[in-house]
Amino acid sequence: MAQQPPPVPPPLALVDAAKSFGSVKALQGVSLTLRAGEIHALCGENGAGKSTLVKMIAGVHQPDEGRIEVDGEPAVFARPADAQRAGVAVIYQEPTLFPDLSVAENIFMGRQPLARGRRIDKAAMHAASDALFARLGVRIDPARPAKGLSIADQQLIEIAKALSLQARVLVMDEPTAALSGVEVERLFTVARSLRDSGSAILFISHRFDEVFSLCDRVTVMRDGRYISTDPIGELTVDAVVRKMVGRDIAALFPKQDTEPGDTVLEVRGLTRAGVFSDVDLTVRAGEIVALAGLVGAGRSEVMRAVFGVDRYDSGTVSVNGRALPKASPAAAMAAGVALVPEDRRQQGLVMELSVERNATLTRRWPLSRFGLLRSSAEEGTAREWAERLQVKAGRLTDAVSTLSGGNQQKVVLAKWLATGPKVLIVDEPTRGIDVGTKSEVHRLLSELAGQGLAVVMVSSELPEVLGMADRVLVMHEGRISAELSRDEATEESVMYAATGQRGEAA
Amino acid sequence: MSTPTTAPSPQVQEHGGGDAKAGRRLRQVREVGILLALVLLIVVTTVVNPNFLSAQSLRDLLLGATLLTILAVGQTLVIVTRSVDLSVGSILGLTAFAVGSLFIAFPNLPIPVVAVAGVLIGAVCGAVNGALVAAARVPALVVTLGTLYVFRGVDHWLAGGRQINAADMPGPFLALGRATVLGIPVLALVAVVVVAAVGWYLSSYRSGRELYAIGSEPAAARLSGISVDRRIFAAFVANGALAGLAGVLYAARFGTLDATVGTGLELQVVAAAVVGGVAIFGGSGTVLGAALGAVLLTTIGSALPILRVDGFWQQAVVGLLILIAIGMDRLLAVRAERRLRGGESRGA
């Protein structure tokens, strides 16, 4: 034996873990030690790699490099069941429930209490569910289906499920995003009692007050890398924010100065129950307005409602003073609105079709004669736009799936610019695009604004928001929490507003 | 911080909102609805022709529904996991002919051995489907559309143009097809046992509930550690075995077998399950519902000629029924969802 009593090995540790998806490095050299009897916070911006890390601990992803250790011994989590067996329970950001099954079944799936003959003991299962909910201080009928529950209630079921696992390691990925104050307090009471009984807890949250009131140590990640781990006592909110965003704002974002013209897009009191409420937004010609906020704040949902893809309950959308009818993308397009969606592979492009087909999809009717599409007209239009946007494609007849992400994005832009829009809505325009093409997309957006287009840009990348936008609207939990001018917008002020902190920029 | 919510904040909060019983009611409404339709159909037909309710014609009705019921039960196992098996008609045909061939080749083989052999052949066919769906990750619709023709091809190869007649099979086996207990056909009793057993399994065992979980939300099922592929494979094997059982019963009941037995049956089977409330996108539906759907379709088939409805219209009625069933599902689901949500959302 060693001379000194060895320290208790941590129930779970990540050692030098790395993970790539294609050419995107989601995690590089991340180490994290979760100690028994400790609540450990993980902080980082959107895209810092927190969710990838959670999925690694949960056994959904396997590290490309590095390893996971359980009680100091290397372990392989090839599938979620392996992680569960090692005592890891995860509450995901998005509830993962079975809508058709009862609440109790959702909690105990695969672990239902059994009666004689390995039969499920429904009475015991319902009683156990009631007991769990009592601990959380809520009452949900265990026999009702999960279908139709609010996000908060779904989250409570996830929490009850994790509790029932009596996990040694509990991972909570933004569990409080949808909860009310009372529920959050109850959750914390439960988390503390779990900690005191020796569980290791990893807590991910964008709410700093929660991090500081609950956690013992804080690990900060940025751009898929490990930055630091400190005891909470040695940190302040400002210090954490600085660590989260602390990087150079590259001079990559050449926004030209323009004189804003008349109001083009005007949104008043747009509300969709449970998704976003009372959103006001005006965009003038020649202006780039960024919509910043955390993932799930409702930014894309607002834009989809503006364009008419989704319904909304109340409020108005008008373009050049004329109100748009609800839920009609065709009317929005006719009024000169274009939407470059968040997910270009699923929503922006038809991956199997050629570059020219994709680029001209929005102009099928103007390009056709007697209802038949003329391929010469298609080709001409596509060629013109491919040149203007410098799309690097082998041939215009190649499938769009053969292009790189950046060039695909240009095709989506071409498709919409060909309609001659007055308002261009771009949702995460540079996600998954390499740096070089990124600045080309930025240059393009800036040029378009210079030519008098009104641009709305939804972006989770702070440098992009700060570099490109004339004005920044920040959304938090479905509401606009701040409107910042170009001068007021800093990484800190946007981050504060996005996390719902009242304090102004430090 | 978080916005004030509409929920009151006493010590214990009522959650879930809305009418929590709506979901349960939705499920019961379906089975009661089919039952009502069935009763209505029988009453109307009996008024037109009182003979419809005679013991003999009721027996015929039950016998007729037996095969479809067993197949619908098996199909439910598969559909619940968000798959579908279109090859059941071919599996039934193949096992029926194989059973007949076994009797010809080994006339002294005990009947139970032959029956088990038939079920096993069906299970092997199901295993082929299951392996292709679960391991190769090809959509079940495509896989089983392929095996529909493959199994039928094997059937044709086995038959080689021959026909097996009642005389080729042992008397006691054929008698099974006509035997009754307390006036109820034995074959129908077999179907009842199958419905009860599979229904019991699906509602009371972990692996049964996991089939529903897989169909309800495959991604969540994987995350919660369910071995999705293994369960889907097992569902296909069980469905194949039940189709094999149906093949054995077919041979016992009809005695005349050729390579076309069971052709086109698969669509009736899926129709029975859908009419019975088994959601085609998985996750919900009961074996009892599917069985009632099978009985209803069979009853329509024998009632419409008595009501002097044209053969063409019979098919149209079945089609209409499917559309009504799906439309009802949608309507009830939307209403139940609204009630479950309680009409208002919390927080923002």
Chai-1 contact restraints between the chains, C-beta under 6 A:
chainA,res_idxA,chainB,res_idxB,connection_type,confidence,min_distance_angstrom,max_distance_angstrom,comment,restraint_id
A,P80,B,L223,contact,1.0,0.0,6.0,A-B,restraint_1
A,P80,B,G225,contact,1.0,0.0,6.0,A-B,restraint_2
A,A81,B,G225,contact,1.0,0.0,6.0,A-B,restraint_3
A,Q84,B,G225,contact,1.0,0.0,6.0,A-B,restraint_4
A,T96,B,A220,contact,1.0,0.0,6.0,A-B,restraint_5
A,T96,B,L223,contact,1.0,0.0,6.0,A-B,restraint_6
A,F98,B,A213,contact,1.0,0.0,6.0,A-B,restraint_7
A,F98,B,S216,contact,1.0,0.0,6.0,A-B,restraint_8
A,F98,B,E217,contact,1.0,0.0,6.0,A-B,restraint_9
A,F98,B,A220,contact,1.0,0.0,6.0,A-B,restraint_10
A,P99,B,S216,contact,1.0,0.0,6.0,A-B,restraint_11
A,D100,B,S216,contact,1.0,0.0,6.0,A-B,restraint_12
A,D100,B,G283,contact,1.0,0.0,6.0,A-B,restraint_13
A,D100,B,S284,contact,1.0,0.0,6.0,A-B,restraint_14
A,L101,B,Y212,contact,1.0,0.0,6.0,A-B,restraint_15
A,L101,B,S216,contact,1.0,0.0,6.0,A-B,restraint_16
A,M109,B,A213,contact,1.0,0.0,6.0,A-B,restraint_17
A,M109,B,S224,contact,1.0,0.0,6.0,A-B,restraint_18
A,G110,B,G225,contact,1.0,0.0,6.0,A-B,restraint_19
A,G110,B,I226,contact,1.0,0.0,6.0,A-B,restraint_20
A,Q112,B,R206,contact,1.0,0.0,6.0,A-B,restraint_21
A,R119,B,S204,contact,1.0,0.0,6.0,A-B,restraint_22
A,I120,B,S204,contact,1.0,0.0,6.0,A-B,restraint_23
A,G137,B,V12,contact,1.0,0.0,6.0,A-B,restraint_24
A,V138,B,Q13,contact,1.0,0.0,6.0,A-B,restraint_25
A,V138,B,H15,contact,1.0,0.0,6.0,A-B,restraint_26
A,R139,B,V12,contact,1.0,0.0,6.0,A-B,restraint_27
A,R139,B,E14,contact,1.0,0.0,6.0,A-B,restraint_28
A,I140,B,H15,contact,1.0,0.0,6.0,A-B,restraint_29
A,I140,B,G16,contact,1.0,0.0,6.0,A-B,restraint_30
A,D141,B,G16,contact,1.0,0.0,6.0,A-B,restraint_31
A,D141,B,A20,contact,1.0,0.0,6.0,A-B,restraint_32
A,R144,B,G16,contact,1.0,0.0,6.0,A-B,restraint_33
A,R144,B,A20,contact,1.0,0.0,6.0,A-B,restraint_34
A,R144,B,G23,contact,1.0,0.0,6.0,A-B,restraint_35
A,P145,B,G23,contact,1.0,0.0,6.0,A-B,restraint_36
A,G148,B,E337,contact,1.0,0.0,6.0,A-B,restraint_37
A,G148,B,L340,contact,1.0,0.0,6.0,A-B,restraint_38
A,G148,B,R341,contact,1.0,0.0,6.0,A-B,restraint_39
A,S150,B,S345,contact,1.0,0.0,6.0,A-B,restraint_40
A,S150,B,R346,contact,1.0,0.0,6.0,A-B,restraint_41
A,A152,B,R346,contact,1.0,0.0,6.0,A-B,restraint_42
A,D153,B,H15,contact,1.0,0.0,6.0,A-B,restraint_43
A,D153,B,G16,contact,1.0,0.0,6.0,A-B,restraint_44
A,S180,B,S2,contact,1.0,0.0,6.0,A-B,restraint_45
A,S180,B,T5,contact,1.0,0.0,6.0,A-B,restraint_46
A,G181,B,S2,contact,1.0,0.0,6.0,A-B,restraint_47
A,V182,B,S9,contact,1.0,0.0,6.0,A-B,restraint_48
A,A273,B,S345,contact,1.0,0.0,6.0,A-B,restraint_49
A,G274,B,S345,contact,1.0,0.0,6.0,A-B,restraint_50
A,S277,B,A348,contact,1.0,0.0,6.0,A-B,restraint_51
A,G478,B,A348,contact,1.0,0.0,6.0,A-B,restraint_52
